[in-house]
Amino acid sequence: MKHRQLRVNELVKRELSATIAREINFEGALVSVNAVDVTPDLKSAHVFVSILGADKGGGVIDKLEAHRAALQAELSRHVVLKYTPHLIFHLDESIKRGARVLEILDNLGKPDGQDE
């Protein structure tokens, strides 16, 4: 990936994270933007979000989709690009998978009868 595209990805991620934290309230859930992948033509951006808390993700993604136009408008005010990318939200479960792998690795070192 080109250096410029990496910088654009990071800039959009930072601004979108701040905007989501300011504008949208998620009851009982912590939502964080893990990664943003802007296409080379700058017309769309895949936003990967992770959710910690009571909400299962479907409601959060639906809420983000409902606020997509406002988020894009706010992004266009803060980030000057040739095109304002169309935001596409995805649920990122990499943190949950990583925690599960660490749990499995922890259990490998214990003798068979010893589950805390």
N, CA, C and O atoms as a GROMACS GRO file, in nm:
protein
  464
    1MET      N    1   0.085  -0.117   0.000
    1MET     CA    2   0.000   0.000   0.000
    1MET      C    3   0.090   0.124   0.000
    1MET      O    4   0.194   0.126   0.066
    2LYS      N    5   0.051   0.222  -0.072
    2LYS     CA    6   0.130   0.344  -0.084
    2LYS      C    7   0.128   0.424   0.046
    2LYS      O    8   0.035   0.417   0.126
    3HIS      N    9   0.235   0.500   0.064
    3HIS     CA   10   0.250   0.579   0.186
    3HIS      C   11   0.136   0.681   0.200
    3HIS      O   12   0.085   0.702   0.310
    4ARG      N   13   0.097   0.744   0.091
    4ARG     CA   14  -0.011   0.843   0.095
    4ARG      C   15  -0.142   0.780   0.138
    4ARG      O   16  -0.217   0.838   0.216
    5GLN      N   17  -0.170   0.662   0.086
    5GLN     CA   18  -0.294   0.594   0.121
    5GLN      C   19  -0.296   0.556   0.269
    5GLN      O   20  -0.401   0.562   0.333
    6LEU      N   21  -0.182   0.516   0.323
    6LEU     CA   22  -0.175   0.485   0.466
    6LEU      C   23  -0.203   0.610   0.550
    6LEU      O   24  -0.272   0.603   0.652
    7ARG      N   25  -0.150   0.724   0.507
    7ARG     CA   26  -0.175   0.849   0.579
    7ARG      C   27  -0.321   0.888   0.572
    7ARG      O   28  -0.378   0.933   0.672
    8VAL      N   29  -0.384   0.871   0.457
    8VAL     CA   30  -0.527   0.902   0.442
    8VAL      C   31  -0.609   0.810   0.532
    8VAL      O   32  -0.702   0.856   0.599
    9ASN      N   33  -0.578   0.682   0.533
    9ASN     CA   34  -0.649   0.586   0.619
    9ASN      C   35  -0.641   0.629   0.766
    9ASN      O   36  -0.742   0.630   0.836
   10GLU      N   37  -0.522   0.665   0.811
   10GLU     CA   38  -0.503   0.703   0.950
   10GLU      C   39  -0.575   0.834   0.982
   10GLU      O   40  -0.633   0.848   1.090
   11LEU      N   41  -0.571   0.929   0.892
   11LEU     CA   42  -0.639   1.057   0.913
   11LEU      C   43  -0.790   1.038   0.922
   11LEU      O   44  -0.855   1.094   1.011
   12VAL      N   45  -0.846   0.961   0.830
   12VAL     CA   46  -0.991   0.936   0.833
   12VAL      C   47  -1.028   0.860   0.960
   12VAL      O   48  -1.132   0.889   1.021
   13LYS      N   49  -0.947   0.764   1.000
   13LYS     CA   50  -0.973   0.688   1.123
   13LYS      C   51  -0.976   0.781   1.244
   13LYS      O   52  -1.067   0.773   1.326
   14ARG      N   53  -0.877   0.868   1.256
   14ARG     CA   54  -0.868   0.958   1.371
   14ARG      C   55  -0.987   1.054   1.375
   14ARG      O   56  -1.048   1.072   1.480
   15GLU      N   57  -1.020   1.115   1.264
   15GLU     CA   58  -1.130   1.211   1.261
   15GLU      C   59  -1.265   1.143   1.282
   15GLU      O   60  -1.352   1.197   1.351
   16LEU      N   61  -1.283   1.026   1.224
   16LEU     CA   62  -1.409   0.952   1.239
   16LEU      C   63  -1.427   0.905   1.383
   16LEU      O   64  -1.538   0.910   1.436
   17SER      N   65  -1.320   0.860   1.446
   17SER     CA   66  -1.327   0.818   1.587
   17SER      C   67  -1.371   0.932   1.676
   17SER      O   68  -1.458   0.916   1.761
   18ALA      N   69  -1.312   1.048   1.654
   18ALA     CA   70  -1.348   1.165   1.735
   18ALA      C   71  -1.492   1.206   1.711
   18ALA      O   72  -1.564   1.241   1.805
   19THR      N   73  -1.535   1.203   1.586
   19THR     CA   74  -1.672   1.242   1.553
   19THR      C   75  -1.774   1.146   1.614
   19THR      O   76  -1.875   1.189   1.668
   20ILE      N   77  -1.747   1.017   1.605
   20ILE     CA   78  -1.839   0.917   1.663
   20ILE      C   79  -1.846   0.935   1.813
   20ILE      O   80  -1.955   0.928   1.871
   21ALA      N   81  -1.732   0.957   1.878
   21ALA     CA   82  -1.731   0.976   2.023
   21ALA      C   83  -1.811   1.101   2.064
   21ALA      O   84  -1.879   1.100   2.167
   22ARG      N   85  -1.803   1.207   1.984
   22ARG     CA   86  -1.874   1.331   2.016
   22ARG      C   87  -2.023   1.324   1.986
   22ARG      O   88  -2.105   1.370   2.065
   23GLU      N   89  -2.058   1.266   1.872
   23GLU     CA   90  -2.194   1.280   1.820
   23GLU      C   91  -2.292   1.169   1.860
   23GLU      O   92  -2.411   1.195   1.874
   24ILE      N   93  -2.243   1.047   1.877
   24ILE     CA   94  -2.333   0.934   1.895
   24ILE      C   95  -2.312   0.872   2.033
   24ILE      O   96  -2.199   0.849   2.076
   25ASN      N   97  -2.424   0.847   2.102
   25ASN     CA   98  -2.418   0.785   2.234
   25ASN      C   99  -2.466   0.640   2.223
   25ASN      O  100  -2.579   0.614   2.181
   26PHE      N  101  -2.381   0.548   2.262
   26PHE     CA  102  -2.416   0.406   2.261
   26PHE      C  103  -2.436   0.363   2.406
   26PHE      O  104  -2.341   0.360   2.484
   27GLU      N  105  -2.558   0.330   2.441
   27GLU     CA  106  -2.591   0.293   2.579
   27GLU      C  107  -2.526   0.161   2.617
   27GLU      O  108  -2.552   0.058   2.555
   28GLY      N  109  -2.441   0.162   2.718
   28GLY     CA  110  -2.382   0.039   2.771
   28GLY      C  111  -2.279  -0.027   2.683
   28GLY      O  112  -2.246  -0.143   2.705
   29ALA      N  113  -2.227   0.042   2.584
   29ALA     CA  114  -2.128  -0.018   2.495
   29ALA      C  115  -2.018   0.083   2.465
   29ALA      O  116  -2.042   0.203   2.455
   30LEU      N  117  -1.898   0.032   2.453
   30LEU     CA  118  -1.784   0.113   2.413
   30LEU      C  119  -1.752   0.077   2.268
   30LEU      O  120  -1.720  -0.038   2.238
   31VAL      N  121  -1.760   0.175   2.181
   31VAL     CA  122  -1.738   0.153   2.039
   31VAL      C  123  -1.608   0.222   2.000
   31VAL      O  124  -1.588   0.340   2.027
   32SER      N  125  -1.520   0.146   1.935
   32SER     CA  126  -1.394   0.205   1.889
   32SER      C  127  -1.371   0.169   1.742
   32SER      O  128  -1.406   0.061   1.696
   33VAL      N  129  -1.310   0.261   1.672
   33VAL     CA  130  -1.277   0.239   1.531
   33VAL      C  131  -1.138   0.176   1.527
   33VAL      O  132  -1.040   0.240   1.565
   34ASN      N  133  -1.130   0.051   1.482
   34ASN     CA  134  -1.002  -0.020   1.478
   34ASN      C  135  -0.922   0.014   1.354
   34ASN      O  136  -0.800   0.033   1.362
   35ALA      N  137  -0.988   0.021   1.241
   35ALA     CA  138  -0.916   0.046   1.116
   35ALA      C  139  -1.011   0.108   1.015
   35ALA      O  140  -1.132   0.090   1.021
   36VAL      N  141  -0.951   0.180   0.923
   36VAL     CA  142  -1.025   0.236   0.810
   36VAL      C  143  -0.945   0.204   0.685
   36VAL      O  144  -0.824   0.226   0.680
   37ASP      N  145  -1.013   0.153   0.585
   37ASP     CA  146  -0.948   0.120   0.458
   37ASP      C  147  -1.017   0.200   0.348
   37ASP      O  148  -1.125   0.163   0.301
   38VAL      N  149  -0.954   0.310   0.307
   38VAL     CA  150  -1.008   0.394   0.201
   38VAL      C  151  -0.960   0.338   0.068
   38VAL      O  152  -0.842   0.306   0.051
   39THR      N  153  -1.052   0.326  -0.027
   39THR     CA  154  -1.015   0.274  -0.159
   39THR      C  155  -0.923   0.373  -0.229
   39THR      O  156  -0.928   0.493  -0.199
   40PRO      N  157  -0.840   0.326  -0.322
   40PRO     CA  158  -0.745   0.416  -0.390
   40PRO      C  159  -0.810   0.533  -0.463
   40PRO      O  160  -0.747   0.638  -0.478
   41ASP      N  161  -0.934   0.518  -0.509
   41ASP     CA  162  -1.001   0.629  -0.578
   41ASP      C  163  -1.071   0.725  -0.480
   41ASP      O  164  -1.133   0.822  -0.524
   42LEU      N  165  -1.060   0.700  -0.350
   42LEU     CA  166  -1.114   0.783  -0.242
   42LEU      C  167  -1.267   0.791  -0.240
   42LEU      O  168  -1.322   0.880  -0.176
   43LYS      N  169  -1.334   0.703  -0.309
   43LYS     CA  170  -1.480   0.712  -0.317
   43LYS      C  171  -1.552   0.634  -0.207
   43LYS      O  172  -1.668   0.663  -0.179
   44SER      N  173  -1.487   0.537  -0.146
   44SER     CA  174  -1.550   0.465  -0.036
   44SER      C  175  -1.446   0.428   0.068
   44SER      O  176  -1.327   0.416   0.039
   45ALA      N  177  -1.494   0.410   0.191
   45ALA     CA  178  -1.407   0.374   0.302
   45ALA      C  179  -1.474   0.266   0.384
   45ALA      O  180  -1.588   0.281   0.428
   46HIS      N  181  -1.403   0.157   0.406
   46HIS     CA  182  -1.451   0.048   0.491
   46HIS      C  183  -1.403   0.077   0.632
   46HIS      O  184  -1.283   0.087   0.657
   47VAL      N  185  -1.498   0.091   0.725
   47VAL     CA  186  -1.468   0.127   0.863
   47VAL      C  187  -1.493   0.004   0.949
   47VAL      O  188  -1.604  -0.048   0.954
   48PHE      N  189  -1.388  -0.041   1.018
   48PHE     CA  190  -1.396  -0.159   1.104
   48PHE      C  191  -1.407  -0.114   1.249
   48PHE      O  192  -1.315  -0.051   1.302
   49VAL      N  193  -1.520  -0.146   1.314
   49VAL     CA  194  -1.545  -0.103   1.451
   49VAL      C  195  -1.553  -0.224   1.542
   49VAL      O  196  -1.602  -0.330   1.503
   50SER      N  197  -1.504  -0.207   1.665
   50SER     CA  198  -1.518  -0.313   1.765
   50SER      C  199  -1.605  -0.260   1.878
   50SER      O  200  -1.608  -0.140   1.905
   51ILE      N  201  -1.676  -0.352   1.943
   51ILE     CA  202  -1.771  -0.315   2.046
   51ILE      C  203  -1.740  -0.394   2.172
   51ILE      O  204  -1.730  -0.516   2.169
   52LEU      N  205  -1.726  -0.322   2.281
   52LEU     CA  206  -1.709  -0.385   2.412
   52LEU      C  207  -1.828  -0.342   2.496
   52LEU      O  208  -1.860  -0.223   2.504
   53GLY      N  209  -1.892  -0.438   2.560
   53GLY     CA  210  -2.006  -0.404   2.643
   53GLY      C  211  -2.125  -0.493   2.615
   53GLY      O  212  -2.112  -0.600   2.556
   54ALA      N  213  -2.240  -0.446   2.658
   54ALA     CA  214  -2.362  -0.527   2.654
   54ALA      C  215  -2.418  -0.546   2.514
   54ALA      O  216  -2.477  -0.650   2.486
   55ASP      N  217  -2.401  -0.449   2.428
   55ASP     CA  218  -2.461  -0.456   2.294
   55ASP      C  219  -2.389  -0.562   2.209
   55ASP      O  220  -2.268  -0.579   2.220
   56LYS      N  221  -2.464  -0.631   2.126
   56LYS     CA  222  -2.408  -0.739   2.046
   56LYS      C  223  -2.349  -0.695   1.913
   56LYS      O  224  -2.285  -0.777   1.847
   57GLY      N  225  -2.368  -0.575   1.871
   57GLY     CA  226  -2.306  -0.530   1.746
   57GLY      C  227  -2.405  -0.495   1.638
   57GLY      O  228  -2.385  -0.398   1.565
   58GLY      N  229  -2.511  -0.571   1.626
   58GLY     CA  230  -2.609  -0.542   1.522
   58GLY      C  231  -2.673  -0.405   1.541
   58GLY      O  232  -2.691  -0.330   1.446
   59GLY      N  233  -2.707  -0.373   1.665
   59GLY     CA  234  -2.766  -0.243   1.695
   59GLY      C  235  -2.669  -0.129   1.674
   59GLY      O  236  -2.708  -0.022   1.628
   60VAL      N  237  -2.543  -0.152   1.707
   60VAL     CA  238  -2.442  -0.048   1.689
   60VAL      C  239  -2.420  -0.021   1.541
   60VAL      O  240  -2.415   0.094   1.500
   61ILE      N  241  -2.407  -0.127   1.462
   61ILE     CA  242  -2.387  -0.110   1.318
   61ILE      C  243  -2.507  -0.040   1.256
   61ILE      O  244  -2.491   0.047   1.170
   62ASP      N  245  -2.629  -0.077   1.299
   62ASP     CA  246  -2.750  -0.012   1.249
   62ASP      C  247  -2.752   0.137   1.285
   62ASP      O  248  -2.792   0.220   1.204
   63LYS      N  249  -2.709   0.169   1.407
   63LYS     CA  250  -2.706   0.308   1.451
   63LYS      C  251  -2.603   0.388   1.372
   63LYS      O  252  -2.627   0.502   1.334
   64LEU      N  253  -2.487   0.326   1.346
   64LEU     CA  254  -2.385   0.393   1.266
   64LEU      C  255  -2.434   0.415   1.123
   64LEU      O  256  -2.411   0.521   1.065
   65GLU      N  257  -2.502   0.316   1.067
   65GLU     CA  258  -2.558   0.330   0.932
   65GLU      C  259  -2.663   0.442   0.928
   65GLU      O  260  -2.673   0.515   0.830
   66ALA      N  261  -2.742   0.454   1.035
   66ALA     CA  262  -2.844   0.558   1.039
   66ALA      C  263  -2.781   0.697   1.044
   66ALA      O  264  -2.837   0.793   0.991
   67HIS      N  265  -2.665   0.709   1.107
   67HIS     CA  266  -2.596   0.837   1.119
   67HIS      C  267  -2.488   0.856   1.010
   67HIS      O  268  -2.409   0.950   1.018
   68ARG      N  269  -2.484   0.768   0.912
   68ARG     CA  270  -2.378   0.771   0.810
   68ARG      C  271  -2.370   0.905   0.738
   68ARG      O  272  -2.260   0.957   0.720
   69ALA      N  273  -2.481   0.960   0.697
   69ALA     CA  274  -2.480   1.088   0.624
   69ALA      C  275  -2.422   1.200   0.709
   69ALA      O  276  -2.343   1.281   0.660
   70ALA      N  277  -2.462   1.207   0.835
   70ALA     CA  278  -2.410   1.310   0.924
   70ALA      C  279  -2.261   1.291   0.950
   70ALA      O  280  -2.186   1.388   0.957
   71LEU      N  281  -2.219   1.166   0.964
   71LEU     CA  282  -2.077   1.137   0.986
   71LEU      C  283  -1.994   1.176   0.863
   71LEU      O  284  -1.885   1.232   0.877
   72GLN      N  285  -2.046   1.148   0.744
   72GLN     CA  286  -1.977   1.186   0.621
   72GLN      C  287  -1.968   1.337   0.607
   72GLN      O  288  -1.865   1.390   0.566
   73ALA      N  289  -2.076   1.408   0.642
   73ALA     CA  290  -2.076   1.554   0.634
   73ALA      C  291  -1.974   1.612   0.731
   73ALA      O  292  -1.900   1.704   0.695
   74GLU      N  293  -1.969   1.560   0.852
   74GLU     CA  294  -1.872   1.608   0.950
   74GLU      C  295  -1.729   1.574   0.907
   74GLU      O  296  -1.637   1.654   0.928
   75LEU      N  297  -1.711   1.457   0.848
   75LEU     CA  298  -1.579   1.418   0.798
   75LEU      C  299  -1.534   1.512   0.686
   75LEU      O  300  -1.416   1.547   0.677
   76SER      N  301  -1.627   1.553   0.601
   76SER     CA  302  -1.590   1.642   0.490
   76SER      C  303  -1.548   1.780   0.540
   76SER      O  304  -1.472   1.850   0.473
   77ARG      N  305  -1.599   1.820   0.658
   77ARG     CA  306  -1.559   1.949   0.714
   77ARG      C  307  -1.418   1.945   0.773
   77ARG      O  308  -1.347   2.046   0.772
   78HIS      N  309  -1.378   1.829   0.823
   78HIS     CA  310  -1.248   1.818   0.891
   78HIS      C  311  -1.136   1.766   0.802
   78HIS      O  312  -1.019   1.798   0.824
   79VAL      N  313  -1.171   1.686   0.702
   79VAL     CA  314  -1.070   1.626   0.615
   79VAL      C  315  -1.097   1.673   0.472
   79VAL      O  316  -1.204   1.648   0.417
   80VAL      N  317  -1.001   1.739   0.414
   80VAL     CA  318  -1.017   1.789   0.278
   80VAL      C  319  -0.956   1.688   0.181
   80VAL      O  320  -0.835   1.670   0.175
   81LEU      N  321  -1.043   1.623   0.106
   81LEU     CA  322  -1.004   1.526   0.005
   81LEU      C  323  -1.078   1.559  -0.124
   81LEU      O  324  -1.173   1.636  -0.124
   82LYS      N  325  -1.032   1.500  -0.234
   82LYS     CA  326  -1.098   1.522  -0.362
   82LYS      C  327  -1.245   1.479  -0.353
   82LYS      O  328  -1.334   1.549  -0.400
   83TYR      N  329  -1.269   1.362  -0.294
   83TYR     CA  330  -1.403   1.310  -0.270
   83TYR      C  331  -1.415   1.278  -0.123
   83TYR      O  332  -1.318   1.236  -0.059
   84THR      N  333  -1.535   1.297  -0.068
   84THR     CA  334  -1.562   1.248   0.067
   84THR      C  335  -1.604   1.102   0.053
   84THR      O  336  -1.702   1.073  -0.016
   85PRO      N  337  -1.532   1.011   0.116
   85PRO     CA  338  -1.563   0.869   0.096
   85PRO      C  339  -1.698   0.828   0.153
   85PRO      O  340  -1.741   0.877   0.258
   86HIS      N  341  -1.764   0.738   0.083
   86HIS     CA  342  -1.888   0.675   0.130
   86HIS      C  343  -1.848   0.574   0.238
   86HIS      O  344  -1.766   0.486   0.213
   87LEU      N  345  -1.904   0.588   0.358
   87LEU     CA  346  -1.864   0.504   0.470
   87LEU      C  347  -1.941   0.372   0.470
   87LEU      O  348  -2.063   0.370   0.459
   88ILE      N  349  -1.867   0.263   0.483
   88ILE     CA  350  -1.925   0.129   0.491
   88ILE      C  351  -1.876   0.069   0.622
   88ILE      O  352  -1.755   0.050   0.640
   89PHE      N  353  -1.967   0.038   0.714
   89PHE     CA  354  -1.930  -0.008   0.847
   89PHE      C  355  -1.929  -0.161   0.854
   89PHE      O  356  -2.019  -0.228   0.802
   90HIS      N  357  -1.825  -0.213   0.919
   90HIS     CA  358  -1.811  -0.357   0.941
   90HIS      C  359  -1.780  -0.382   1.088
   90HIS      O  360  -1.710  -0.303   1.152
   91LEU      N  361  -1.834  -0.490   1.141
   91LEU     CA  362  -1.804  -0.530   1.278
   91LEU      C  363  -1.671  -0.604   1.279
   91LEU      O  364  -1.653  -0.701   1.205
   92ASP      N  365  -1.578  -0.560   1.362
   92ASP     CA  366  -1.445  -0.620   1.371
   92ASP      C  367  -1.435  -0.697   1.501
   92ASP      O  368  -1.436  -0.637   1.609
   93GLU      N  369  -1.426  -0.827   1.492
   93GLU     CA  370  -1.418  -0.911   1.611
   93GLU      C  371  -1.277  -0.961   1.637
   93GLU      O  372  -1.260  -1.064   1.704
   94SER      N  373  -1.178  -0.893   1.586
   94SER     CA  374  -1.040  -0.939   1.603
   94SER      C  375  -0.996  -0.935   1.749
   94SER      O  376  -0.919  -1.020   1.792
   95ILE      N  377  -1.044  -0.838   1.827
   95ILE     CA  378  -1.007  -0.830   1.968
   95ILE      C  379  -1.064  -0.949   2.044
   95ILE      O  380  -0.996  -1.009   2.128
   96LYS      N  381  -1.189  -0.984   2.014
   96LYS     CA  382  -1.251  -1.098   2.080
   96LYS      C  383  -1.178  -1.228   2.042
   96LYS      O  384  -1.155  -1.314   2.127
   97ARG      N  385  -1.142  -1.243   1.914
   97ARG     CA  386  -1.069  -1.362   1.870
   97ARG      C  387  -0.931  -1.368   1.935
   97ARG      O  388  -0.886  -1.476   1.974
   98GLY      N  389  -0.864  -1.254   1.948
   98GLY     CA  390  -0.733  -1.249   2.012
   98GLY      C  391  -0.741  -1.287   2.158
   98GLY      O  392  -0.654  -1.359   2.208
   99ALA      N  393  -0.845  -1.241   2.228
   99ALA     CA  394  -0.863  -1.277   2.369
   99ALA      C  395  -0.888  -1.427   2.383
   99ALA      O  396  -0.840  -1.490   2.477
  100ARG      N  397  -0.963  -1.483   2.290
  100ARG     CA  398  -0.991  -1.628   2.293
  100ARG      C  399  -0.863  -1.708   2.270
  100ARG      O  400  -0.841  -1.810   2.336
  101VAL      N  401  -0.778  -1.664   2.177
  101VAL     CA  402  -0.651  -1.732   2.152
  101VAL      C  403  -0.562  -1.727   2.275
  101VAL      O  404  -0.500  -1.827   2.310
  102LEU      N  405  -0.557  -1.612   2.340
  102LEU     CA  406  -0.477  -1.599   2.462
  102LEU      C  407  -0.529  -1.690   2.573
  102LEU      O  408  -0.451  -1.748   2.649
  103GLU      N  409  -0.662  -1.701   2.583
  103GLU     CA  410  -0.722  -1.790   2.682
  103GLU      C  411  -0.684  -1.936   2.655
  103GLU      O  412  -0.652  -2.011   2.747
  104ILE      N  413  -0.688  -1.976   2.528
  104ILE     CA  414  -0.651  -2.113   2.491
  104ILE      C  415  -0.504  -2.138   2.522
  104ILE      O  416  -0.468  -2.243   2.576
  105LEU      N  417  -0.420  -2.042   2.489
  105LEU     CA  418  -0.277  -2.058   2.517
  105LEU      C  419  -0.251  -2.066   2.667
  105LEU      O  420  -0.163  -2.140   2.711
  106ASP      N  421  -0.326  -1.990   2.747
  106ASP     CA  422  -0.314  -1.997   2.892
  106ASP      C  423  -0.350  -2.136   2.943
  106ASP      O  424  -0.284  -2.190   3.032
  107ASN      N  425  -0.458  -2.193   2.887
  107ASN     CA  426  -0.505  -2.324   2.932
  107ASN      C  427  -0.412  -2.437   2.888
  107ASN      O  428  -0.412  -2.543   2.950
  108LEU      N  429  -0.332  -2.417   2.784
  108LEU     CA  430  -0.239  -2.520   2.739
  108LEU      C  431  -0.131  -2.548   2.842
  108LEU      O  432  -0.085  -2.661   2.854
  109GLY      N  433  -0.090  -2.447   2.915
  109GLY     CA  434   0.017  -2.462   3.012
  109GLY      C  435  -0.026  -2.527   3.143
  109GLY      O  436   0.059  -2.566   3.222
  110LYS      N  437  -0.156  -2.540   3.167
  110LYS     CA  438  -0.206  -2.595   3.293
  110LYS      C  439  -0.221  -2.746   3.283
  110LYS      O  440  -0.253  -2.798   3.176
  111PRO      N  441  -0.200  -2.819   3.393
  111PRO     CA  442  -0.228  -2.962   3.394
  111PRO      C  443  -0.379  -2.987   3.374
  111PRO      O  444  -0.459  -2.897   3.398
  112ASP      N  445  -0.416  -3.106   3.332
  112ASP     CA  446  -0.555  -3.137   3.290
  112ASP      C  447  -0.662  -3.107   3.395
  112ASP      O  448  -0.768  -3.056   3.359
  113GLY      N  449  -0.642  -3.135   3.518
  113GLY     CA  450  -0.747  -3.119   3.618
  113GLY      C  451  -0.752  -2.980   3.678
  113GLY      O  452  -0.823  -2.961   3.777
  114GLN      N  453  -0.684  -2.887   3.627
  114GLN     CA  454  -0.668  -2.758   3.691
  114GLN      C  455  -0.728  -2.644   3.609
  114GLN      O  456  -0.653  -2.566   3.549
  115ASP      N  457  -0.860  -2.632   3.606
  115ASP     CA  458  -0.927  -2.519   3.541
  115ASP      C  459  -0.972  -2.424   3.649
  115ASP      O  460  -1.062  -2.459   3.726
  116GLU      N  461  -0.916  -2.308   3.659
  116GLU     CA  462  -0.947  -2.213   3.766
  116GLU      C  463  -1.091  -2.181   3.771
  116GLU      O  464  -1.134  -2.102   3.855
   0.00000   0.00000   0.00000
